[in-house]
Amino acid sequence: MKEIGIGLIGAWGWRGKLGAYALEEEGVKLIGAADIYDESLKKFAEFYKEEKDLFMTNDYKELLAREDIDAIFVLSPDYCHEEHAIAALKAGKDVYLEKPLGITIEECDNILKVAMEEGRKLFLGHNMRYFPVILKMKEIIDSGIIGDIQAVWCRHFVSYGGDAYFKDWHSERKNINGLLLQKGAHDIDVIHWLAGGYSKAVVGMGKLSVYDKCDKERKAPDEHYEQVTFDTNHWPAEELKGVSHVVDVEDHSMVMMQLDNGVQANYMQCHYTPDSGRNYTFIGTKGRLENIGDSGDCQVVVYTTRTDGLAVPDITYQLKKIKGTHGGSDPAIVKAFIEYIRDGKKPNTSPIAARNAVAAGILATESLREDGGLKVIPSLPQEIIDYFEK
Protein backbone atom coordinates (compact mmCIF):
# COMPACT_ATOMS: atom_id res chain seq x y z
CA MET A 1 0.00 0.00 0.00
CA LYS A 2 1.36 3.40 -1.02
CA GLU A 3 2.05 5.74 1.86
CA ILE A 4 -0.11 8.88 1.94
CA GLY A 5 1.68 12.01 3.09
CA ILE A 6 -0.54 14.71 4.59
CA GLY A 7 -0.02 18.35 5.52
CA LEU A 8 -2.13 20.89 7.39
CA ILE A 9 -2.75 24.53 6.49
CA GLY A 10 -3.88 25.91 9.83
CA ALA A 11 -1.93 24.08 12.49
CA TRP A 12 -3.87 24.44 15.70
CA GLY A 13 -7.24 24.78 17.41
CA TRP A 14 -9.49 21.71 17.43
CA ARG A 15 -9.06 21.37 13.67
CA GLY A 16 -5.31 20.88 14.02
CA LYS A 17 -6.04 17.67 15.91
CA LEU A 18 -7.71 16.12 12.86
CA GLY A 19 -4.27 14.94 11.77
CA ALA A 20 -4.25 12.57 14.73
CA TYR A 21 -7.32 10.80 13.38
CA ALA A 22 -5.67 10.52 9.98
CA LEU A 23 -2.66 8.85 11.59
CA GLU A 24 -4.96 6.12 12.91
CA GLU A 25 -5.44 4.99 9.32
CA GLU A 26 -2.99 2.53 7.75
CA GLY A 27 -0.28 4.00 5.56
CA VAL A 28 -0.73 7.67 6.52
CA LYS A 29 2.25 9.87 7.42
CA LEU A 30 2.06 13.42 8.77
CA ILE A 31 4.63 15.56 6.94
CA GLY A 32 4.03 18.98 8.46
CA ALA A 33 1.94 22.13 8.78
CA ALA A 34 1.79 25.79 7.86
CA ASP A 35 0.45 28.56 10.08
CA ILE A 36 1.07 32.30 10.26
CA TYR A 37 1.31 32.11 14.07
CA ASP A 38 4.49 30.69 15.59
CA GLU A 39 2.61 29.83 18.78
CA SER A 40 0.24 27.62 16.81
CA LEU A 41 3.15 25.80 15.19
CA LYS A 42 4.71 25.31 18.61
CA LYS A 43 1.52 23.71 19.93
CA PHE A 44 1.28 21.60 16.78
CA ALA A 45 4.84 20.32 17.36
CA GLU A 46 4.08 19.53 21.01
CA PHE A 47 0.88 17.66 20.17
CA TYR A 48 2.55 15.62 17.42
CA LYS A 49 5.88 15.16 19.21
CA GLU A 50 5.92 11.42 18.45
CA GLU A 51 6.11 12.17 14.71
CA LYS A 52 9.64 12.50 13.34
CA ASP A 53 11.09 15.34 11.24
CA LEU A 54 7.95 17.46 11.06
CA PHE A 55 8.16 20.29 8.55
CA MET A 56 6.76 23.60 9.83
CA THR A 57 6.52 26.94 8.09
CA ASN A 58 4.72 30.29 8.17
CA ASP A 59 4.32 30.14 4.37
CA TYR A 60 1.75 27.62 3.13
CA LYS A 61 3.31 27.68 -0.34
CA GLU A 62 6.43 26.05 1.08
CA LEU A 63 4.26 23.24 2.45
CA LEU A 64 2.53 22.77 -0.91
CA ALA A 65 5.91 22.52 -2.64
CA ARG A 66 6.70 19.31 -0.76
CA GLU A 67 6.60 16.35 -3.16
CA ASP A 68 6.04 13.91 -0.30
CA ILE A 69 2.63 15.45 0.48
CA ASP A 70 -0.30 13.84 -1.34
CA ALA A 71 -3.19 15.47 0.50
CA ILE A 72 -3.75 18.76 2.28
CA PHE A 73 -6.14 19.57 5.11
CA VAL A 74 -7.22 23.20 4.63
CA LEU A 75 -8.15 24.23 8.17
CA SER A 76 -7.60 27.97 7.88
CA PRO A 77 -10.27 30.67 8.52
CA ASP A 78 -13.19 30.83 6.12
CA TYR A 79 -11.91 33.89 4.24
CA CYS A 80 -8.75 31.94 3.29
CA HIS A 81 -10.50 28.86 1.91
CA GLU A 82 -10.59 29.87 -1.74
CA GLU A 83 -6.92 30.88 -1.84
CA HIS A 84 -5.62 27.88 0.06
CA ALA A 85 -7.83 25.25 -1.57
CA ILE A 86 -7.12 26.42 -5.11
CA ALA A 87 -3.38 26.63 -4.44
CA ALA A 88 -3.40 23.08 -3.05
CA LEU A 89 -5.41 21.73 -5.97
CA LYS A 90 -3.10 23.40 -8.50
CA ALA A 91 -0.11 21.93 -6.64
CA GLY A 92 -1.50 18.48 -7.44
CA LYS A 93 -2.83 17.69 -3.97
CA ASP A 94 -6.14 16.14 -2.98
CA VAL A 95 -7.90 18.42 -0.52
CA TYR A 96 -9.86 18.10 2.72
CA LEU A 97 -11.51 21.53 3.02
CA GLU A 98 -13.13 22.55 6.27
CA LYS A 99 -16.63 23.92 5.80
CA PRO A 100 -17.87 26.28 4.55
CA LEU A 101 -16.64 25.77 1.00
CA GLY A 102 -16.32 29.55 0.61
CA ILE A 103 -17.88 32.81 1.78
CA THR A 104 -19.29 33.82 -1.62
CA ILE A 105 -20.98 31.76 -4.31
CA GLU A 106 -18.25 32.85 -6.72
CA GLU A 107 -15.53 31.49 -4.40
CA CYS A 108 -17.32 28.16 -4.13
CA ASP A 109 -17.77 27.83 -7.88
CA ASN A 110 -14.13 28.78 -8.50
CA ILE A 111 -12.91 26.04 -6.16
CA LEU A 112 -15.13 23.42 -7.80
CA LYS A 113 -14.03 24.52 -11.27
CA VAL A 114 -10.33 24.26 -10.41
CA ALA A 115 -10.78 20.82 -8.80
CA MET A 116 -12.46 19.66 -12.02
CA GLU A 117 -9.81 21.18 -14.27
CA GLU A 118 -6.96 19.70 -12.20
CA GLY A 119 -8.66 16.31 -11.89
CA ARG A 120 -8.22 16.30 -8.10
CA LYS A 121 -10.37 14.97 -5.29
CA LEU A 122 -12.10 17.59 -3.14
CA PHE A 123 -13.64 16.55 0.17
CA LEU A 124 -15.70 18.87 2.38
CA GLY A 125 -15.58 18.77 6.17
CA HIS A 126 -19.33 18.59 6.75
CA ASN A 127 -18.90 16.38 9.79
CA MET A 128 -22.59 16.39 10.68
CA ARG A 129 -23.08 13.86 7.89
CA TYR A 130 -21.22 11.50 10.24
CA PHE A 131 -23.12 12.37 13.45
CA PRO A 132 -24.82 9.18 14.71
CA VAL A 133 -28.09 11.06 15.32
CA ILE A 134 -28.15 12.40 11.74
CA LEU A 135 -27.38 8.97 10.31
CA LYS A 136 -30.16 7.43 12.40
CA MET A 137 -32.67 10.03 11.19
CA LYS A 138 -31.63 9.41 7.57
CA GLU A 139 -32.04 5.66 8.07
CA ILE A 140 -35.55 6.16 9.43
CA ILE A 141 -36.56 8.56 6.64
CA ASP A 142 -35.15 6.27 3.95
CA SER A 143 -37.13 3.34 5.40
CA GLY A 144 -40.35 5.11 4.43
CA ILE A 145 -41.98 4.73 7.83
CA ILE A 146 -42.98 8.40 8.01
CA GLY A 147 -43.85 8.60 4.32
CA ASP A 148 -42.69 11.26 1.90
CA ILE A 149 -41.05 14.26 3.58
CA GLN A 150 -43.03 17.47 3.09
CA ALA A 151 -41.88 19.88 5.81
CA VAL A 152 -38.73 20.35 7.89
CA TRP A 153 -37.60 22.73 10.56
CA CYS A 154 -34.57 23.03 12.77
CA ARG A 155 -34.15 25.12 15.91
CA HIS A 156 -30.50 25.70 16.81
CA PHE A 157 -29.63 27.07 20.25
CA VAL A 158 -26.00 28.19 20.69
CA SER A 159 -25.30 29.08 24.32
CA TYR A 160 -21.57 29.38 23.58
CA GLY A 161 -22.14 31.65 20.61
CA GLY A 162 -20.62 34.72 22.25
CA ASP A 163 -17.42 32.92 23.20
CA ALA A 164 -17.07 31.06 19.90
CA TYR A 165 -18.13 33.62 17.31
CA PHE A 166 -17.99 37.13 18.77
CA LYS A 167 -14.47 37.23 20.21
CA ASP A 168 -12.44 36.62 17.06
CA TRP A 169 -12.54 36.89 13.26
CA HIS A 170 -16.00 35.29 13.10
CA SER A 171 -17.57 38.55 14.31
CA GLU A 172 -16.97 40.41 11.02
CA ARG A 173 -18.87 40.14 7.77
CA LYS A 174 -15.70 40.51 5.72
CA ASN A 175 -14.38 37.26 7.19
CA ILE A 176 -17.43 34.96 7.16
CA ASN A 177 -20.23 36.80 5.36
CA GLY A 178 -22.69 35.84 8.11
CA LEU A 179 -23.41 33.16 10.70
CA LEU A 180 -26.43 31.96 8.74
CA LEU A 181 -23.74 30.81 6.30
CA GLN A 182 -20.83 30.02 8.64
CA LYS A 183 -22.75 28.13 11.32
CA GLY A 184 -25.91 27.41 9.37
CA ALA A 185 -24.15 25.65 6.48
CA HIS A 186 -24.03 22.52 8.65
CA ASP A 187 -27.77 22.41 9.22
CA ILE A 188 -28.84 23.59 5.78
CA ASP A 189 -26.73 20.76 4.37
CA VAL A 190 -28.35 18.23 6.73
CA ILE A 191 -31.83 19.46 5.77
CA HIS A 192 -30.98 19.15 2.07
CA TRP A 193 -29.49 15.66 2.54
CA LEU A 194 -32.30 14.16 4.59
CA ALA A 195 -35.09 15.89 2.67
CA GLY A 196 -33.61 14.77 -0.65
CA GLY A 197 -33.37 18.11 -2.44
CA TYR A 198 -31.60 21.46 -2.65
CA SER A 199 -32.96 24.92 -1.94
CA LYS A 200 -34.08 26.67 -5.11
CA ALA A 201 -35.25 29.85 -3.34
CA VAL A 202 -34.82 31.34 0.15
CA VAL A 203 -36.04 34.16 2.37
CA GLY A 204 -34.05 35.35 5.39
CA MET A 205 -34.69 37.30 8.56
CA GLY A 206 -32.44 38.22 11.48
CA LYS A 207 -30.60 40.96 13.34
CA LEU A 208 -27.76 41.79 15.72
CA SER A 209 -29.48 41.92 19.09
CA VAL A 210 -26.95 41.56 21.90
CA TYR A 211 -23.22 41.37 21.21
CA ASP A 212 -22.77 44.80 19.64
CA LYS A 213 -23.78 46.21 23.01
CA CYS A 214 -21.21 44.24 25.06
CA ASP A 215 -18.64 46.95 25.79
CA LYS A 216 -16.75 45.45 28.75
CA GLU A 217 -13.06 44.89 27.95
CA ARG A 218 -13.51 44.93 24.19
CA LYS A 219 -10.59 43.41 22.29
CA ALA A 220 -8.03 45.57 20.54
CA PRO A 221 -8.08 45.48 16.71
CA ASP A 222 -4.86 43.43 16.53
CA GLU A 223 -5.52 41.13 19.49
CA HIS A 224 -5.31 37.45 18.52
CA TYR A 225 -7.92 35.13 20.05
CA GLU A 226 -7.16 31.46 19.56
CA GLN A 227 -9.05 29.21 21.96
CA VAL A 228 -12.84 28.94 22.14
CA THR A 229 -14.05 28.92 25.75
CA PHE A 230 -17.06 26.91 26.85
CA ASP A 231 -17.61 28.59 30.22
CA THR A 232 -21.17 28.54 31.59
CA ASN A 233 -20.23 31.38 33.93
CA HIS A 234 -20.21 33.69 30.91
CA TRP A 235 -23.84 34.56 31.46
CA PRO A 236 -26.02 36.46 30.81
CA ALA A 237 -24.89 37.07 27.25
CA GLU A 238 -25.33 40.83 27.46
CA GLU A 239 -22.58 40.97 30.10
CA LEU A 240 -19.99 39.05 28.07
CA LYS A 241 -16.48 40.48 28.31
CA GLY A 242 -13.76 40.50 25.65
CA VAL A 243 -15.98 40.84 22.59
CA SER A 244 -14.25 41.67 19.32
CA HIS A 245 -13.40 45.23 18.34
CA VAL A 246 -15.76 44.94 15.34
CA VAL A 247 -19.09 43.11 15.56
CA ASP A 248 -21.32 43.36 12.51
CA VAL A 249 -22.77 39.85 11.99
CA GLU A 250 -26.23 38.88 13.18
CA ASP A 251 -26.52 36.97 16.47
CA HIS A 252 -29.90 35.48 15.60
CA SER A 253 -31.21 34.63 12.16
CA MET A 254 -33.52 32.34 10.24
CA VAL A 255 -34.17 31.15 6.71
CA MET A 256 -37.19 29.72 4.93
CA MET A 257 -36.29 27.37 2.09
CA GLN A 258 -38.22 26.10 -0.91
CA LEU A 259 -36.50 22.92 -2.07
CA ASP A 260 -36.43 21.75 -5.67
CA ASN A 261 -38.41 18.60 -4.80
CA GLY A 262 -41.31 20.50 -3.23
CA VAL A 263 -40.20 20.17 0.40
CA GLN A 264 -40.42 23.35 2.47
CA ALA A 265 -38.02 23.96 5.35
CA ASN A 266 -37.09 26.46 8.03
CA TYR A 267 -33.82 26.87 9.95
CA MET A 268 -33.40 29.16 12.97
CA GLN A 269 -30.27 29.90 15.03
CA CYS A 270 -29.68 32.02 18.13
CA HIS A 271 -26.29 32.71 19.73
CA TYR A 272 -27.38 34.02 23.13
CA THR A 273 -29.57 31.22 24.51
CA PRO A 274 -28.95 29.72 27.98
CA ASP A 275 -28.87 26.19 26.51
CA SER A 276 -27.29 24.57 23.49
CA GLY A 277 -28.39 22.01 20.93
CA ARG A 278 -30.17 21.36 17.66
CA ASN A 279 -33.70 20.09 17.30
CA TYR A 280 -34.75 18.83 13.87
CA THR A 281 -38.29 17.89 12.93
CA PHE A 282 -39.04 16.04 9.68
CA ILE A 283 -42.72 15.65 8.81
CA GLY A 284 -43.84 13.15 6.21
CA THR A 285 -47.16 11.99 4.80
CA LYS A 286 -47.35 9.12 7.35
CA GLY A 287 -45.71 10.56 10.46
CA ARG A 288 -42.89 12.64 11.83
CA LEU A 289 -39.61 12.31 13.66
CA GLU A 290 -37.45 14.57 15.75
CA ASN A 291 -34.22 14.38 17.70
CA ILE A 292 -33.74 15.17 21.38
CA GLY A 293 -30.08 16.07 21.70
CA ASP A 294 -27.70 16.10 18.76
CA SER A 295 -24.62 14.27 20.09
CA GLY A 296 -23.58 12.08 22.98
CA ASP A 297 -26.51 10.44 24.77
CA CYS A 298 -29.53 11.48 22.70
CA GLN A 299 -32.77 10.22 21.21
CA VAL A 300 -34.62 10.07 17.93
CA VAL A 301 -38.38 9.75 18.41
CA VAL A 302 -40.88 8.71 15.75
CA TYR A 303 -44.62 9.41 15.72
CA THR A 304 -46.86 7.41 13.35
CA THR A 305 -50.17 7.22 15.26
CA ARG A 306 -52.67 10.06 15.30
CA THR A 307 -53.62 11.53 18.66
CA ASP A 308 -55.47 14.76 19.43
CA GLY A 309 -53.20 15.76 22.27
CA LEU A 310 -49.60 15.47 23.41
CA ALA A 311 -48.36 12.26 21.84
CA VAL A 312 -46.19 9.47 23.19
CA PRO A 313 -43.64 8.36 20.56
CA ASP A 314 -44.43 5.15 18.72
CA ILE A 315 -40.71 4.38 18.45
CA THR A 316 -37.79 5.73 20.48
CA TYR A 317 -34.17 5.20 19.47
CA GLN A 318 -31.66 5.74 22.28
CA LEU A 319 -28.17 6.66 21.06
CA LYS A 320 -25.08 6.45 23.24
CA LYS A 321 -22.01 8.64 23.29
CA ILE A 322 -19.18 7.40 21.11
CA LYS A 323 -15.48 8.22 21.17
CA GLY A 324 -14.13 11.25 19.34
CA THR A 325 -14.64 14.99 19.05
CA HIS A 326 -17.83 16.52 17.67
CA GLY A 327 -19.97 13.65 18.83
CA GLY A 328 -17.62 11.05 17.37
CA SER A 329 -17.98 12.46 13.86
CA ASP A 330 -14.43 13.78 13.48
CA PRO A 331 -12.64 10.41 13.45
CA ALA A 332 -15.35 9.07 11.14
CA ILE A 333 -15.09 11.90 8.62
CA VAL A 334 -11.28 11.81 8.53
CA LYS A 335 -11.40 8.04 7.98
CA ALA A 336 -13.86 8.65 5.12
CA PHE A 337 -11.47 11.20 3.56
CA ILE A 338 -8.53 8.78 3.63
CA GLU A 339 -10.67 5.98 2.18
CA TYR A 340 -11.89 8.35 -0.54
CA ILE A 341 -8.44 9.43 -1.75
CA ARG A 342 -6.80 6.03 -1.23
CA ASP A 343 -9.54 3.59 -2.24
CA GLY A 344 -12.06 5.71 -4.14
CA LYS A 345 -14.79 4.90 -1.61
CA LYS A 346 -17.71 7.31 -1.97
CA PRO A 347 -18.11 9.53 1.14
CA ASN A 348 -21.28 10.90 2.72
CA THR A 349 -20.15 14.45 1.96
CA SER A 350 -20.45 16.14 -1.42
CA PRO A 351 -18.80 19.26 -2.89
CA ILE A 352 -22.00 19.98 -4.83
CA ALA A 353 -24.09 19.72 -1.66
CA ALA A 354 -21.60 21.91 0.20
CA ARG A 355 -21.85 24.59 -2.49
CA ASN A 356 -25.65 24.51 -2.43
CA ALA A 357 -25.74 24.82 1.37
CA VAL A 358 -23.42 27.84 1.18
CA ALA A 359 -25.47 29.40 -1.61
CA ALA A 360 -28.66 29.09 0.47
CA GLY A 361 -26.96 30.65 3.49
CA ILE A 362 -25.44 33.50 1.48
CA LEU A 363 -28.64 34.47 -0.31
CA ALA A 364 -30.70 34.19 2.89
CA THR A 365 -28.19 36.57 4.49
CA GLU A 366 -28.58 38.96 1.57
CA SER A 367 -32.35 38.72 1.98
CA LEU A 368 -32.31 39.55 5.70
CA ARG A 369 -29.94 42.49 5.18
CA GLU A 370 -32.13 43.94 2.44
CA ASP A 371 -35.93 43.80 2.48
CA GLY A 372 -36.56 40.15 3.32
CA GLY A 373 -37.31 39.38 -0.31
CA LEU A 374 -37.14 36.05 -2.12
CA LYS A 375 -33.72 35.05 -3.46
CA VAL A 376 -33.29 32.41 -6.18
CA ILE A 377 -30.30 30.06 -5.97
CA PRO A 378 -28.18 30.08 -9.16
CA SER A 379 -27.46 26.67 -10.65
CA LEU A 380 -24.03 25.18 -11.30
CA PRO A 381 -22.77 24.34 -14.80
CA GLN A 382 -23.75 20.76 -15.63
CA GLU A 383 -20.15 19.75 -16.38
CA ILE A 384 -19.14 20.55 -12.80
CA ILE A 385 -22.08 18.58 -11.41
CA ASP A 386 -21.19 15.64 -13.66
CA TYR A 387 -17.53 15.68 -12.58
CA PHE A 388 -18.30 15.41 -8.87
CA GLU A 389 -21.19 12.97 -9.23
CA LYS A 390 -19.36 10.49 -11.45
C-alpha positions in Angstrom: 0.0 0.0 0.0 1.4 3.4 -1.0 2.1 5.7 1.9 -0.1 8.9 1.9 1.7 12.0 3.1 -0.5 14.7 4.6 0.0 18.3 5.5 -2.1 20.9 7.4 -2.7 24.5 6.5 -3.9 25.9 9.8 -1.9 24.1 12.5 -3.9 24.4 15.7 -7.2 24.8 17.4 -9.5 21.7 17.4 -9.1 21.4 13.7 -5.3 20.9 14.0 -6.0 17.7 15.9 -7.7 16.1 12.9 -4.3 14.9 11.8 -4.2 12.6 14.7 -7.3 10.8 13.4 -5.7 10.5 10.0 -2.7 8.9 11.6 -5.0 6.1 12.9 -5.4 5.0 9.3 -3.0 2.5 7.8 -0.3 4.0 5.6 -0.7 7.7 6.5 2.3 9.9 7.4 2.1 13.4 8.8 4.6 15.6 6.9 4.0 19.0 8.5 1.9 22.1 8.8 1.8 25.8 7.9 0.5 28.6 10.1 1.1 32.3 10.3 1.3 32.1 14.1 4.5 30.7 15.6 2.6 29.8 18.8 0.2 27.6 16.8 3.1 25.8 15.2 4.7 25.3 18.6 1.5 23.7 19.9 1.3 21.6 16.8 4.8 20.3 17.4 4.1 19.5 21.0 0.9 17.7 20.2 2.6 15.6 17.4 5.9 15.2 19.2 5.9 11.4 18.4 6.1 12.2 14.7 9.6 12.5 13.3 11.1 15.3 11.2 7.9 17.5 11.1 8.2 20.3 8.5 6.8 23.6 9.8 6.5 26.9 8.1 4.7 30.3 8.2 4.3 30.1 4.4 1.8 27.6 3.1 3.3 27.7 -0.3 6.4 26.0 1.1 4.3 23.2 2.5 2.5 22.8 -0.9 5.9 22.5 -2.6 6.7 19.3 -0.8 6.6 16.4 -3.2 6.0 13.9 -0.3 2.6 15.5 0.5 -0.3 13.8 -1.3 -3.2 15.5 0.5 -3.8 18.8 2.3 -6.1 19.6 5.1 -7.2 23.2 4.6 -8.2 24.2 8.2 -7.6 28.0 7.9 -10.3 30.7 8.5 -13.2 30.8 6.1 -11.9 33.9 4.2 -8.7 31.9 3.3 -10.5 28.9 1.9 -10.6 29.9 -1.7 -6.9 30.9 -1.8 -5.6 27.9 0.1 -7.8 25.3 -1.6 -7.1 26.4 -5.1 -3.4 26.6 -4.4 -3.4 23.1 -3.1 -5.4 21.7 -6.0 -3.1 23.4 -8.5 -0.1 21.9 -6.6 -1.5 18.5 -7.4 -2.8 17.7 -4.0 -6.1 16.1 -3.0 -7.9 18.4 -0.5 -9.9 18.1 2.7 -11.5 21.5 3.0 -13.1 22.6 6.3 -16.6 23.9 5.8 -17.9 26.3 4.6 -16.6 25.8 1.0 -16.3 29.6 0.6 -17.9 32.8 1.8 -19.3 33.8 -1.6 -21.0 31.8 -4.3 -18.2 32.9 -6.7 -15.5 31.5 -4.4 -17.3 28.2 -4.1 -17.8 27.8 -7.9 -14.1 28.8 -8.5 -12.9 26.0 -6.2 -15.1 23.4 -7.8 -14.0 24.5 -11.3 -10.3 24.3 -10.4 -10.8 20.8 -8.8 -12.5 19.7 -12.0 -9.8 21.2 -14.3 -7.0 19.7 -12.2 -8.7 16.3 -11.9 -8.2 16.3 -8.1 -10.4 15.0 -5.3 -12.1 17.6 -3.1 -13.6 16.6 0.2 -15.7 18.9 2.4 -15.6 18.8 6.2 -19.3 18.6 6.8 -18.9 16.4 9.8 -22.6 16.4 10.7 -23.1 13.9 7.9 -21.2 11.5 10.2 -23.1 12.4 13.4 -24.8 9.2 14.7 -28.1 11.1 15.3 -28.2 12.4 11.7 -27.4 9.0 10.3 -30.2 7.4 12.4 -32.7 10.0 11.2 -31.6 9.4 7.6 -32.0 5.7 8.1 -35.6 6.2 9.4 -36.6 8.6 6.6 -35.1 6.3 4.0 -37.1 3.3 5.4 -40.3 5.1 4.4 -42.0 4.7 7.8 -43.0 8.4 8.0 -43.9 8.6 4.3 -42.7 11.3 1.9 -41.1 14.3 3.6 -43.0 17.5 3.1 -41.9 19.9 5.8 -38.7 20.3 7.9 -37.6 22.7 10.6 -34.6 23.0 12.8 -34.1 25.1 15.9 -30.5 25.7 16.8 -29.6 27.1 20.3 -26.0 28.2 20.7 -25.3 29.1 24.3 -21.6 29.4 23.6 -22.1 31.7 20.6 -20.6 34.7 22.3 -17.4 32.9 23.2 -17.1 31.1 19.9 -18.1 33.6 17.3 -18.0 37.1 18.8 -14.5 37.2 20.2 -12.4 36.6 17.1 -12.5 36.9 13.3 -16.0 35.3 13.1 -17.6 38.6 14.3 -17.0 40.4 11.0 -18.9 40.1 7.8 -15.7 40.5 5.7 -14.4 37.3 7.2 -17.4 35.0 7.2 -20.2 36.8 5.4 -22.7 35.8 8.1 -23.4 33.2 10.7 -26.4 32.0 8.7 -23.7 30.8 6.3 -20.8 30.0 8.6 -22.7 28.1 11.3 -25.9 27.4 9.4 -24.1 25.7 6.5 -24.0 22.5 8.7 -27.8 22.4 9.2 -28.8 23.6 5.8 -26.7 20.8 4.4 -28.4 18.2 6.7 -31.8 19.5 5.8 -31.0 19.1 2.1 -29.5 15.7 2.5 -32.3 14.2 4.6 -35.1 15.9 2.7 -33.6 14.8 -0.6 -33.4 18.1 -2.4 -31.6 21.5 -2.7 -33.0 24.9 -1.9 -34.1 26.7 -5.1 -35.3 29.8 -3.3 -34.8 31.3 0.1 -36.0 34.2 2.4 -34.0 35.3 5.4 -34.7 37.3 8.6 -32.4 38.2 11.5 -30.6 41.0 13.3 -27.8 41.8 15.7 -29.5 41.9 19.1 -27.0 41.6 21.9 -23.2 41.4 21.2 -22.8 44.8 19.6 -23.8 46.2 23.0 -21.2 44.2 25.1 -18.6 47.0 25.8 -16.7 45.4 28.7 -13.1 44.9 27.9 -13.5 44.9 24.2 -10.6 43.4 22.3 -8.0 45.6 20.5 -8.1 45.5 16.7 -4.9 43.4 16.5 -5.5 41.1 19.5 -5.3 37.5 18.5 -7.9 35.1 20.0 -7.2 31.5 19.6 -9.0 29.2 22.0 -12.8 28.9 22.1 -14.0 28.9 25.8 -17.1 26.9 26.9 -17.6 28.6 30.2 -21.2 28.5 31.6 -20.2 31.4 33.9 -20.2 33.7 30.9 -23.8 34.6 31.5 -26.0 36.5 30.8 -24.9 37.1 27.3 -25.3 40.8 27.5 -22.6 41.0 30.1 -20.0 39.1 28.1 -16.5 40.5 28.3 -13.8 40.5 25.7 -16.0 40.8 22.6 -14.3 41.7 19.3 -13.4 45.2 18.3 -15.8 44.9 15.3 -19.1 43.1 15.6 -21.3 43.4 12.5 -22.8 39.8 12.0 -26.2 38.9 13.2 -26.5 37.0 16.5 -29.9 35.5 15.6 -31.2 34.6 12.2 -33.5 32.3 10.2 -34.2 31.1 6.7 -37.2 29.7 4.9 -36.3 27.4 2.1 -38.2 26.1 -0.9 -36.5 22.9 -2.1 -36.4 21.8 -5.7 -38.4 18.6 -4.8 -41.3 20.5 -3.2 -40.2 20.2 0.4 -40.4 23.4 2.5 -38.0 24.0 5.3 -37.1 26.5 8.0 -33.8 26.9 10.0 -33.4 29.2 13.0 -30.3 29.9 15.0 -29.7 32.0 18.1 -26.3 32.7 19.7 -27.4 34.0 23.1 -29.6 31.2 24.5 -29.0 29.7 28.0 -28.9 26.2 26.5 -27.3 24.6 23.5 -28.4 22.0 20.9 -30.2 21.4 17.7 -33.7 20.1 17.3 -34.7 18.8 13.9 -38.3 17.9 12.9 -39.0 16.0 9.7 -42.7 15.7 8.8 -43.8 13.2 6.2 -47.2 12.0 4.8 -47.3 9.1 7.3 -45.7 10.6 10.5 -42.9 12.6 11.8 -39.6 12.3 13.7 -37.4 14.6 15.8 -34.2 14.4 17.7 -33.7 15.2 21.4 -30.1 16.1 21.7 -27.7 16.1 18.8 -24.6 14.3 20.1 -23.6 12.1 23.0 -26.5 10.4 24.8 -29.5 11.5 22.7 -32.8 10.2 21.2 -34.6 10.1 17.9 -38.4 9.7 18.4 -40.9 8.7 15.7 -44.6 9.4 15.7 -46.9 7.4 13.4 -50.2 7.2 15.3 -52.7 10.1 15.3 -53.6 11.5 18.7 -55.5 14.8 19.4 -53.2 15.8 22.3 -49.6 15.5 23.4 -48.4 12.3 21.8 -46.2 9.5 23.2 -43.6 8.4 20.6 -44.4 5.1 18.7 -40.7 4.4 18.5 -37.8 5.7 20.5 -34.2 5.2 19.5 -31.7 5.7 22.3 -28.2 6.7 21.1 -25.1 6.4 23.2 -22.0 8.6 23.3 -19.2 7.4 21.1 -15.5 8.2 21.2 -14.1 11.3 19.3 -14.6 15.0 19.1 -17.8 16.5 17.7 -20.0 13.6 18.8 -17.6 11.1 17.4 -18.0 12.5 13.9 -14.4 13.8 13.5 -12.6 10.4 13.5 -15.3 9.1 11.1 -15.1 11.9 8.6 -11.3 11.8 8.5 -11.4 8.0 8.0 -13.9 8.7 5.1 -11.5 11.2 3.6 -8.5 8.8 3.6 -10.7 6.0 2.2 -11.9 8.3 -0.5 -8.4 9.4 -1.7 -6.8 6.0 -1.2 -9.5 3.6 -2.2 -12.1 5.7 -4.1 -14.8 4.9 -1.6 -17.7 7.3 -2.0 -18.1 9.5 1.1 -21.3 10.9 2.7 -20.1 14.4 2.0 -20.4 16.1 -1.4 -18.8 19.3 -2.9 -22.0 20.0 -4.8 -24.1 19.7 -1.7 -21.6 21.9 0.2 -21.9 24.6 -2.5 -25.6 24.5 -2.4 -25.7 24.8 1.4 -23.4 27.8 1.2 -25.5 29.4 -1.6 -28.7 29.1 0.5 -27.0 30.7 3.5 -25.4 33.5 1.5 -28.6 34.5 -0.3 -30.7 34.2 2.9 -28.2 36.6 4.5 -28.6 39.0 1.6 -32.3 38.7 2.0 -32.3 39.5 5.7 -29.9 42.5 5.2 -32.1 43.9 2.4 -35.9 43.8 2.5 -36.6 40.2 3.3 -37.3 39.4 -0.3 -37.1 36.0 -2.1 -33.7 35.1 -3.5 -33.3 32.4 -6.2 -30.3 30.1 -6.0 -28.2 30.1 -9.2 -27.5 26.7 -10.6 -24.0 25.2 -11.3 -22.8 24.3 -14.8 -23.7 20.8 -15.6 -20.2 19.8 -16.4 -19.1 20.5 -12.8 -22.1 18.6 -11.4 -21.2 15.6 -13.7 -17.5 15.7 -12.6 -18.3 15.4 -8.9 -21.2 13.0 -9.2 -19.4 10.5 -11.5 
